[in-house]
Amino acid sequence: LPKPFDAVLLRARIQASLEKKRLRDQQKMYLQELQVEREKSDRLLLNVLPRPIADRLKQRGGVIADSFESVTVMFADIADFTSLSAGMSPTRLVVLLNEIFSTFDQETARHGLEKIKTVGDEYMVVGGLPLPRPDHAEAVARLALAIQERCKKFRTDEGKRIDFRIGINTGPVVAGVIGETKFCYDLWGDTVNVASRMTSHGKRNAIQVSESTYNALRKRFDLDSRGPIALKGRGEMPAYLLRGRRPLRVSRS
């Protein structure tokens, strides 16, 4: 401003500066709110999709389909779930399932594996994708043993122990995201079908694995042969029961 000051011009300049500051503050607040909402959206997306898949979907969208030569798929379900649910109110049943699956979620995250979905009383996990790892069968086996141990605490309202079945299979799959609404990351292939059959044809409170998983685990885990079992739609297949991990041998010099 030239001297002497013009009072009208001075007020106009001050008001203009204050208005600019107000607009800058408003823009900054808007950007902060936008960042908060974006972070919320990302967290929701990561509850549905693995991070690498979510990042790809945000970048280009469309169908995502990847082939994996070897992964390990695990299913866990509740034995006699129909009769169990018949004796409970819907609210109590949902609370129980939430408690069970939250326990499974904790163990899945602790073992660095990927939860795929829950359907009814069935819980599905995979090791070896979306990022490959060479020890996927061993990691899933350790998860299954941890879940088996933690499942011992679950009881019905009458105090009766709830029985679980766990089935595991190793092999190739196709994984990806399809559709435009309510999409999810899912797996397809015979490996998934056999893993599901290993569960549905398994024993109570036991971990049943296929021959391919047995071959991947036999050097580090104790397994018993169950012999051939008849699987729906597949005929007879060898099956094994996972008992536990073998103690590490300490070499003596």
C-alpha positions in Angstrom: 0.0 0.0 0.0 1.3 3.5 -0.8 1.7 6.0 1.9 -0.3 7.7 3.3 -2.6 4.8 3.7 -6.0 4.9 2.1 -8.4 3.5 4.8 -10.8 2.0 2.2 -8.1 0.3 0.2 -6.5 -1.0 3.5 -9.8 -2.6 4.6 -10.3 -4.1 1.2 -6.8 -5.6 1.2 -7.2 -7.0 4.7 -10.6 -8.5 3.9 -9.2 -10.0 0.7 -6.3 -11.6 2.6 -8.6 -12.9 5.3 -10.9 -14.4 2.6 -8.0 -16.1 0.9 -6.9 -17.6 4.3 -10.5 -18.8 5.0 -10.6 -20.5 1.6 -7.2 -22.1 2.1 -8.2 -23.4 5.5 -11.5 -24.6 4.1 -9.6 -26.4 1.3 -7.2 -28.0 3.8 -10.0 -29.2 6.0 -11.8 -30.6 2.9 -8.6 -32.5 1.8 -8.2 -33.9 5.4 -11.8 -35.1 5.4 -11.3 -36.6 2.0 -8.2 -38.4 3.2 -10.1 -39.8 6.2 -12.9 -41.1 4.0 -10.4 -42.6 1.6 -8.7 -44.4 4.4 -12.0 -45.7 5.6 -12.8 -47.0 2.1 -9.4 -48.7 1.8 -9.9 -50.4 5.2 -13.3 -51.7 4.1 -11.8 -52.9 0.8 -9.0 -54.7 2.6 -11.5 -56.5 4.7 -12.8 -58.0 1.5 -9.7 -58.4 -0.7 -6.0 -59.0 -0.2 -4.0 -55.8 -0.5 -2.2 -56.7 -3.8 -5.6 -57.6 -5.3 -7.2 -54.4 -3.9 -4.4 -52.3 -5.4 -4.8 -53.9 -8.8 -8.5 -53.5 -8.7 -8.2 -49.8 -7.9 -5.7 -49.2 -10.6 -7.5 -50.9 -13.5 -10.7 -52.7 -12.4 -12.1 -55.4 -14.6 -11.7 -59.2 -14.2 -8.7 -60.4 -12.2 -7.7 -64.0 -12.7 -4.4 -65.6 -11.7 -3.2 -69.2 -12.0 -1.1 -70.7 -9.2 0.7 -74.0 -9.7 0.7 -75.0 -6.1 -1.2 -73.7 -3.1 -2.8 -75.3 0.0 -6.5 -74.9 0.7 -8.1 -75.6 4.1 -11.7 -75.8 5.1 -13.0 -76.1 8.6 -16.6 -76.7 9.6 -18.8 -77.7 12.5 -19.9 -81.3 12.7 -23.7 -81.7 12.9 -24.2 -78.0 12.5 -27.9 -78.5 11.5 -28.8 -80.2 14.7 -26.7 -77.8 16.7 -28.4 -74.7 15.2 -31.8 -76.2 15.7 -31.3 -76.0 19.5 -30.3 -72.4 19.5 -31.9 -69.0 18.9 -30.8 -67.2 15.8 -29.1 -64.5 17.8 -27.2 -67.0 20.0 -26.1 -69.0 16.9 -24.7 -65.9 15.2 -22.9 -64.8 18.4 -21.4 -68.3 18.6 -20.3 -68.3 15.0 -18.8 -64.9 15.4 -16.8 -66.1 18.4 -15.6 -69.2 16.5 -14.7 -67.4 13.3 -13.0 -64.5 15.1 -10.8 -67.1 16.7 -10.0 -68.5 13.3 -9.3 -65.0 11.9 -6.8 -64.4 14.7 -4.9 -67.6 14.0 -5.1 -67.0 10.2 -3.5 -63.6 10.5 -0.9 -64.9 13.0 0.2 -67.5 10.5 0.3 -65.1 7.6 -2.3 -66.9 5.5 -5.2 -65.6 3.5 -8.8 -66.0 4.6 -11.1 -66.5 1.6 -14.6 -66.6 3.0 -17.1 -68.1 5.4 -20.2 -69.8 4.1 -22.7 -70.9 6.8 -20.5 -72.8 9.3 -17.7 -73.3 6.8 -14.4 -71.4 7.0 -12.0 -71.3 4.0 -8.3 -70.4 4.1 -5.5 -70.7 1.5 -1.7 -70.5 1.7 0.5 -69.6 -1.2 -1.4 -66.7 -2.7 -1.9 -63.9 -3.7 1.9 -63.9 -3.0 3.5 -67.3 -3.5 5.4 -68.8 -0.6 7.3 -72.1 -0.7 6.1 -73.3 2.7 2.4 -72.9 2.1 1.5 -76.5 3.0 3.5 -76.3 6.3 2.0 -73.0 7.2 -1.6 -74.2 6.7 -0.8 -77.4 8.7 0.4 -75.2 11.6 -2.7 -73.1 11.3 -4.9 -76.3 11.4 -3.2 -77.6 14.5 -3.5 -74.2 16.2 -7.2 -74.0 15.3 -7.8 -77.5 16.5 -6.3 -76.7 19.9 -8.3 -73.5 20.3 -11.5 -75.2 19.3 -11.4 -77.3 22.4 -12.8 -74.4 24.5 -16.1 -74.0 22.5 -19.2 -75.5 24.2 -22.9 -75.5 23.6 -25.3 -73.8 26.0 -25.6 -77.2 27.7 -21.8 -77.5 28.2 -21.3 -80.1 25.4 -18.1 -79.8 23.4 -18.6 -78.6 19.8 -17.0 -80.9 17.3 -15.1 -79.6 14.3 -13.7 -81.1 11.0 -10.8 -79.8 9.1 -9.7 -80.8 5.6 -6.6 -79.8 3.6 -5.5 -80.3 0.0 -2.6 -79.0 -2.1 -2.6 -78.3 -5.8 -3.1 -75.8 -8.6 -6.0 -73.2 -8.5 -7.2 -70.1 -10.3 -7.8 -67.2 -8.0 -9.4 -63.8 -8.8 -12.3 -61.4 -8.7 -15.3 -61.5 -11.0 -18.5 -59.6 -11.2 -19.4 -55.9 -10.7 -21.2 -55.8 -7.4 -20.6 -57.5 -4.0 -17.5 -59.1 -5.5 -15.0 -61.2 -3.5 -11.6 -62.8 -4.0 -12.3 -66.5 -4.6 -10.7 -69.7 -5.8 -11.6 -72.2 -8.5 -10.4 -75.6 -9.5 -10.4 -79.3 -8.5 -8.0 -78.6 -5.6 -10.7 -76.6 -3.9 -13.3 -79.3 -4.5 -11.0 -82.0 -3.0 -10.2 -79.8 0.0 -13.9 -79.4 0.7 -14.5 -83.2 0.3 -11.6 -83.9 2.8 -13.5 -81.8 5.3 -17.0 -83.1 4.7 -15.7 -86.7 4.7 -13.4 -86.2 7.7 -13.5 -87.3 11.3 -14.7 -85.3 14.2 -12.0 -83.2 15.8 -9.5 -84.4 13.3 -7.4 -82.9 10.5 -7.7 -84.9 7.3 -5.3 -84.2 4.4 -5.0 -85.4 0.8 -2.1 -87.4 -0.6 -0.6 -84.3 -2.2 -0.6 -82.5 1.2 0.8 -85.6 2.9 3.7 -85.6 0.5 4.4 -81.9 1.3 4.2 -82.5 5.1 5.6 -86.0 5.8 9.2 -84.9 6.6 8.2 -82.4 9.3 4.8 -83.6 10.6 3.4 -86.8 12.0 0.6 -88.2 9.9 -1.4 -91.5 10.0 -2.8 -93.2 6.9 -6.5 -93.5 7.0 -6.5 -95.6 3.8 -8.6 -94.9 0.8 -11.9 -93.1 1.4 -14.8 -92.7 -1.0 -15.3 -89.0 -2.0 -18.5 -87.9 -3.5 -18.0 -87.4 -7.3 -14.4 -88.5 -7.1 -14.4 -92.2 -6.1 -11.7 -93.5 -3.7 -8.7 -91.3 -2.7 -6.0 -91.9 -0.1 -6.4 -89.8 3.0 -4.3 -89.1 6.0 -4.8 -87.7 9.5 -2.5 -84.9 10.7 -1.4 -85.5 14.3 1.2 -82.9 15.0 4.6 -81.5 14.3 7.7 -83.5 14.7 10.2 -82.1 17.2 13.3 -80.5 15.6 16.3 -82.7 15.6 19.4 -81.0 17.1 22.5 -82.1 15.4 25.4 -83.1 17.7 28.9 -82.2 16.7 
